[in-house]
Amino acid sequence: MLLQLLAAPVTAPVAGIRFILEQIRTMAERELLDEDRIREELLLLQIRLQDGEISEEEYAVQESEIIARLREARALRQRGG
């Protein structure tokens, strides 16, 4: 007990930082795996292709990455995550 009190000035800030980092990680994962956001990225990618901002090859590469993320998000949702 005494050791915990003496160590509190060091351990409390570390625990606080760890908590904050965990919250940031959780929010980032939610954002990365948000299906609506992923579909919006795919739509924007299609618009960039139509506007000539990217080539067919660039589109194909990015599209496959986005679709993989969409599948991952759906699989995670089905598992209850």
Secondary structure, 3 states (H helix, E strand, C coil): CHHHHHHHHHHHHHHHHHHHHHHHHHHHHHHHCCHHHHHHHHHHHHHHHHCCCCCHHHHHHHHHHHHHHHHHHHHHHHCCC
